[in-house]
């Protein structure tokens, strides 16, 4: 069974507390994982950012939603117990408990929308994702749009500008030694399919040869990659990076898995992601910090 949507986690969470016993969040999560027949792989699955596991996040927010609606209470740290109101809700035998269902409780509306907006919000269609999932979905959407814009700019730039952008990225990633060293190495086009080389580290213990080309929409195939590998062989080199603003064919990718030297293929999408990750060609407009309670701080010895 796949990981259930957030809206389908809340009712089973409440039902697991129906006996009135006080249970830890950890035990509830384990019981729900068993109920939904989740595999270890599914339990380990994270959001695209990799910062949180999907199922744990949904179980944690199920607790928060139920508590804010007054259907459970948390008398102790990380423990839960059903309330009389929660028992009444179970007696109604609802098919699902989601944020729309919980809007009937004033305390939940206040939690969702604030004091001034808590009146008459039953008409509002709430999100069925957890708050983190909603934020992450928005972040991923913004990132994809930014990646597309970066690629458009790179494809329309001059070859010199593109080489400088690649140079800035490699330096930001810790390659190339000093900028002076890297600038002298990159941009030497016409040398048997190699645009230049960079130092693997600041000491220059090894060299990495680079080819960076602004292919627009044409897929880079195996022959082009083979020419680059041949150029590496001519230099007795063992490492190379081939960068394109388009994409690589499956045959090209498969070819690099069966050669003696190590060749990294960076397509346009990967290039844009690396530029965003290492703050090359982009600037930060707004920063949001998501914080949680530090359990260690509240531990009394």
N, C-alpha and C positions, 0 to 999 in steps of 0.2 A: 504494500500500500504506500502511495506517495505521501509526502508530508502534507497534512491537512491545512487548508486555508485557516487563517486566524479566526474567522467567524465560527468555524467548526470545532475550535479548541475550548471555547469558553464554557459551553454547557457541560461537556464531559468533565471539565475541571470542577465545576460546582457539584456535579453528581458524585464525584469521588469523595466529596466531603459530606455527603448526605447522612452518614452515620452520626455526625456530630463530634467525631473525634478530631483532635487537633493534630494536623499532619504538617511535615516540613515540605517546603517547595521542592526539594530534591526528590523526596519520595513520591510526590504527586507527579512530577515530570517523568519519573521512571515508570509509574503506573500507566500514564497516558501513552508513553512510548510503546509499552507492551500492548495496550488496547488498540493502538493504531498499527501495530505490527511493523514498526519501523526498524530498518536494518541499521547496523553501525555506520554504514556509509551515509545513510540518510540523516542520522543523528549528527554526523560530523559535517554535513553540508552547510556551507556558509553563504552569506550574501555576496554579491559581486565584489565588494570591497575586501572581503575576507575578515572583517572585524568582529563578526558575531555569527554564532550558529543560528540557523533559521528557527528550528524547533524550540530551543531554549528561550529565544527571544519572544516567540509567540506564547509560550506557557507563562513567562514572566509578566507579559502584558495582560494575559487573561486574569492573572491574580490582581493586577492593578485595576482593571476595569470593574471586576466584581467587587473589590474593596471600595472603590469610589461610588459604586451604586448602592453600597450598604448590604450586599448579599453575603459577604464574608467579612471576617475581622482577622487581624493579625496581632494577637495578644503578645507574641514573642517574636524576636527577630527571625525572619525566614520561615515562620510557621503560619498556618491558616486554619480557620475554623468557620463553619457556616453559621449564619445568623438566622433568627426567626423569619426575617424577610426573605432570606435565601431559601428556607424550607417552603415558604408560601409559593415562591416562584416555581420550585420543582413540582409542587402539587398541581400546578397548572399544566404540567406536561408539555412545555413548549418544544417545538420541533428544533429550534435553534435560538441561541442567545447571541445577538450581535449588538453593535453599538446603537442601531436603530431601536432594538428592543429595550436596551438600557436607558434610552432617552426618556422613558416614562418616570425615571427617578431624578428628582430635582438635584440631588447631590452629584449625580453623574453629569447632568447638563452643565452644572456649574464648573465641574472639572474640565469638561470638554471645551466650553465656550466662554467661561468667565461670568462674573456676577451680572454685568450689565446686559449680556446677551443671552442669559439663561432662559429668558421667557420666550415662548412661542417658537422654539427651534425644532419642534417636531417635524416641521416642513423641510428642514435641511437634510439632505442626503449625506450621511457621514461616510467616511472612508472605511473599508473593511480590512485595511492593512494596519499593522502596528505603526506607531509614529515613526520608528526608525526605518521601517520598510518604505513608508511614504517618502521620507526625506531621501533615502538612498535611491529610490526610483527617480525622484526629481534630479538628484545629482547625476545619475547615469544618463538621463536624458540631456542634461546640460553638457555633459562631457562628450557625448556623441556628436552634438551639434558643434561643439568647439573643435573636435577632431576633424570634422568635415571642413570647417572653415580654415583650419591650419593647412590641410592638404591642398585646398583651393589656392591659398596664398603661395605655398611652396611650388606648385605646378606652374603658376604664372610668374614666378620670380626668375631672375637671371641665373645662369649656371654659377657665376661667382658668388651670388648671394646664397644660393643653395649650398654650395660647398662651405661657406662660412657658418650657415645654420647647423650643418652636420658637425662642423668643428666645435661650435659652442656646445652642442649636445654631448659629444664625446668627452669634452673637458669637464662638463658638469657631472658626468657619470664617473669621473675619476681617472680617465685615460688621457694619454697624450703628453704627460709631463707638464712643462710650462706652456703657456699659450704661444710663446715665441717658437719653441720646438715644434709644436703641433702645426702652427701656421706655415712653417718651412716645409713640413712633410706633406700636408694635404694640398691638393690642387695641382699636383704634378701629372696632369692627365696625358694620355698618349703613350704611357709606358706599358705596352702589352696588356692592356685591360686593367691596370692598377692606377688609381687616382693618387695614391700616396700611402703613407704609413704613419702609425702613431705608436708611442711607447705604451706597453701594457701597464706600467706603473711609473712613478716619478723617477725611479732609478734607471729606467730603461733596460731592465733585465731581459726583456723580450719585445719583439716588434709585432704589431698587428697590421696587416695590409688592408687597405680600404678601397672600395669602389662605390661611389655614390652617383646615381644617375636619375634624372627626372623623366622617367618613363611616365607618360600620362595615363592612358586607359589600357594600353597594350600589356597583356600578361607576360611576365618575364619567364621564358621557358628554360628547359634544361640546357640547350646549347649555349645560352648566354652564361649560365652558371659554370658550365664546363670550361668555357674560355677563361673565366676568372680563376678557376682551380688550376688550369694549366699555367696561368701567369704566376700563381703562387709556387707551383712546382719549379718553375724557372728561377725563382728567387730562393729556392730551398726553404720556403716558409711553411710553417705549420698552422698558422692562424690567419683567418681573414673575415672581413665583414662586408657583405654586399647589401647595399641599401637602395631601395627604389620607392618612388611615390605611388607606384601602382601595386601589383600583386605578383606572387610567384605561382607557377603551375604546380600541380600535385607531383608531376614527374621531377620538377626541379627540387622540390622539398625532399622527396624520397631519395634523390641522387646524393644529397649531402649527408645522408645517414649511412652511406656505405663507402665513404672515402677515408683515406688515412689522415688527411689534415682536417682541422676543425674550422668549418665555415658557418658563420651565423648569417641567416637571411632575415633582413628587416624590411617588411613591406610597408606600404603607406600608412595603414591603420596602426601598426606597431610603432612606427616612427612618430606619429602624432601623439600616441599614448605616452611614449617616452619623453617627448617634449613637454607635455603637461606635467608628468610626474617630476621632472627635473627643472621645471619653471623656465623653459627656454621658449621665447616667443609668446609667452602668456604672462598675465599679471593677475594677482589676487584682488577681487573686488570686495568680497565679504567672507568672513570666517565665522563658523558656528562651532562651538565646543559642546559636545554631549557628555555630561558628567553623571556619575552614579554615586551612591553612598559608599563610603569607605568603611567596610565592615570591620577592618582591623582597628580603626579609630575608636569604634564603639565597643570593643571587646574589653570587658572589665576583668582584671586578674584578681 
